[in-house]
């Protein structure tokens, strides 16, 4: 389970975030490409933009649920 205390500083402020458990598998970027990006230097994903539409919200939720290492968090904000 993602830990807000270990979230990457690149994450856009808001509900969703990626923490330091990310293994850079690309699943979230494939699932929600409008909301997740890769930090090229660090080799991890982060939330580049919080969901702004119901469709983006659904894709972010899907990415969170599918993350193999549970690195995507949702603080419920």
Secondary structure, 3 states (H helix, E strand, C coil): CCCHHHECCCCCCCCEEEECCCCCCCHHHHHCCCCEEEECCCCEEEECCCCCCHHHHHHHHHHHHHCCCCCEEECCC
